[in-house]
Amino acid sequence: FADFARLQARKVNEGRFRGRAIFFRFVKRPEETGERYGDRRFRPAGVTTVRARVTDDRDAIFTPCRYTVTAATVLGCPPASDRATRELDLREIVSFRGRFSDQARQGEWIVARGSLELVVPGDGSPHHRLVVGGRAGDYLAAVARDADEP
């Protein structure tokens, strides 16, 4: 619970006002997202838990939120999805749930569990992303800064 409280306390989009919990959900207009519907295709690739370093958090306060990541390591996955995660080029972690907005900062190492997807861009090379918050048991937590690499 201490880690949860620490992460919640630093969020800019949640707090208390006159004793009431308040939540702000920042949503981009379609023209602000930098992509159009159909630019990328997504294929399910199982459920997995990863450790990665956040390299860009500029979309962390939005819903959906996005964290660009590098140095991803698979920590665990069900046997059925093991084959899909052997060659993991994880580039982003996203969530459509406000709970995971503003959860990690650039330069932090995170641990996350969610649904792995193969991203197939219309004009680039395929890679993976992790979608957090669509299933019970999904999570995303900052565990260390660069200097404290786990």
C-alpha positions as CSV (number, residue, x, y, z in Angstrom):
1,F,0.0,0.0,0.0
2,A,2.9,2.4,0.7
3,D,4.0,2.3,-3.0
4,F,0.4,2.9,-4.2
5,A,0.1,5.9,-1.8
6,R,3.5,7.3,-3.0
7,L,2.5,7.1,-6.7
8,Q,-1.0,8.6,-6.1
9,A,0.4,11.5,-4.1
10,R,2.5,12.8,-7.0
11,K,-0.2,12.7,-9.6
12,V,-1.2,16.1,-11.1
13,N,-4.6,14.9,-12.2
14,E,-6.0,13.7,-8.9
15,G,-6.4,15.2,-5.5
16,R,-8.8,16.5,-2.9
17,F,-10.9,19.7,-2.8
18,R,-12.9,20.6,0.3
19,G,-12.6,17.0,1.5
20,R,-13.8,15.5,-1.7
21,A,-11.8,13.4,-4.1
22,I,-11.4,15.0,-7.5
23,F,-10.2,13.4,-10.8
24,F,-9.3,15.3,-14.0
25,R,-9.2,13.3,-17.2
26,F,-7.3,15.1,-19.9
27,V,-8.3,13.9,-23.4
28,K,-6.7,15.0,-26.7
29,R,-8.8,16.1,-29.6
30,P,-8.5,13.6,-32.6
31,E,-6.3,16.0,-34.5
32,E,-3.9,16.2,-31.6
33,T,-3.1,12.5,-31.4
34,G,-0.7,12.4,-34.4
35,E,-2.4,9.4,-36.0
36,R,-5.6,8.5,-37.7
37,Y,-7.9,5.5,-37.3
38,G,-6.6,2.6,-39.3
39,D,-3.0,3.9,-39.4
40,R,-2.0,0.9,-37.3
41,R,-3.5,-2.5,-36.8
42,F,-3.3,-4.4,-33.5
43,R,-3.2,-8.2,-32.9
44,P,-3.6,-9.8,-29.5
45,A,-0.4,-11.6,-28.4
46,G,-1.3,-12.9,-24.9
47,V,-0.9,-11.6,-21.4
48,T,2.5,-10.7,-19.9
49,T,4.4,-8.9,-17.2
50,V,7.3,-6.7,-18.2
51,R,10.0,-4.5,-16.7
52,A,11.0,-1.5,-18.8
53,R,12.5,2.0,-18.7
54,V,10.3,5.0,-19.5
55,T,11.9,7.2,-22.1
56,D,9.0,9.5,-22.8
57,D,6.1,10.4,-20.6
58,R,4.7,13.4,-22.4
59,D,1.3,11.6,-22.9
60,A,1.2,10.2,-19.4
61,I,-1.4,12.7,-18.2
62,F,-3.9,12.0,-20.9
63,T,-6.6,9.3,-21.2
64,P,-5.7,7.2,-23.0
65,C,-2.2,7.5,-21.6
66,R,1.0,6.4,-23.3
67,Y,4.5,5.7,-22.0
68,T,7.3,5.2,-24.6
69,V,9.7,2.5,-23.2
70,T,13.0,0.8,-23.9
71,A,15.0,-2.1,-22.5
72,A,11.9,-4.2,-21.9
73,T,12.3,-7.6,-20.2
74,V,9.6,-10.2,-19.9
75,L,9.1,-11.2,-16.3
76,G,6.4,-13.7,-16.8
77,C,3.6,-14.8,-19.0
78,P,1.2,-17.8,-19.3
79,P,2.5,-20.8,-21.3
80,A,0.1,-20.1,-24.2
81,S,1.7,-16.7,-24.8
82,D,5.3,-17.7,-24.3
83,R,6.0,-18.0,-28.0
84,A,4.6,-14.5,-28.7
85,T,6.9,-12.8,-26.2
86,R,10.2,-14.5,-27.0
87,E,11.2,-11.8,-29.5
88,L,9.7,-8.8,-27.7
89,D,10.3,-5.3,-29.3
90,L,8.1,-3.5,-26.7
91,R,8.0,0.2,-27.5
92,E,5.0,1.6,-25.6
93,I,2.7,0.9,-22.7
94,V,-0.8,2.4,-23.0
95,S,-4.0,2.4,-20.9
96,F,-7.5,3.5,-21.7
97,R,-8.2,3.7,-17.9
98,G,-7.6,7.0,-16.0
99,R,-6.2,5.0,-13.1
100,F,-2.9,4.5,-15.0
101,S,-2.5,8.1,-16.1
102,D,0.5,10.0,-14.7
103,Q,1.7,6.8,-13.0
104,A,5.4,6.9,-14.1
105,R,7.9,9.5,-15.1
106,Q,10.7,9.6,-17.7
107,G,13.8,7.9,-16.5
108,E,11.9,5.5,-14.2
109,W,11.9,1.8,-14.4
110,I,8.4,0.3,-14.3
111,V,6.9,-3.1,-13.9
112,A,3.6,-3.6,-15.7
113,R,1.2,-6.5,-16.4
114,G,-1.3,-6.3,-19.2
115,S,-2.4,-7.5,-22.7
116,L,0.4,-7.7,-25.2
117,E,-0.4,-6.6,-28.7
118,L,1.5,-6.8,-31.9
119,V,1.4,-3.3,-33.6
120,V,1.4,-3.4,-37.4
121,P,1.9,0.1,-38.8
122,G,0.9,0.8,-42.4
123,D,4.3,2.2,-43.1
124,G,6.8,0.8,-40.6
125,S,8.1,-2.2,-38.9
126,P,5.9,-4.2,-36.5
127,H,6.5,-3.9,-32.8
128,H,4.7,-4.6,-29.5
129,R,2.8,-2.6,-27.0
130,L,1.3,-3.5,-23.6
131,V,-2.2,-2.4,-22.9
132,V,-2.8,-2.1,-19.1
133,G,-6.2,-1.9,-17.4
134,G,-8.4,-4.1,-19.6
135,R,-8.3,-7.1,-17.3
136,A,-8.5,-7.8,-13.6
137,G,-4.9,-8.0,-12.2
138,D,-3.4,-5.5,-14.6
139,Y,-1.0,-3.0,-13.1
140,L,1.7,-0.5,-13.8
141,A,4.1,0.7,-11.1
142,A,7.2,2.8,-11.0
143,V,9.9,0.8,-9.2
144,A,13.1,2.8,-9.5
145,R,14.9,5.7,-11.2
146,D,17.8,5.2,-13.7
147,A,20.4,5.4,-11.0
148,D,18.6,2.8,-9.0
149,E,18.1,0.3,-11.9
150,P,16.4,-2.8,-10.5
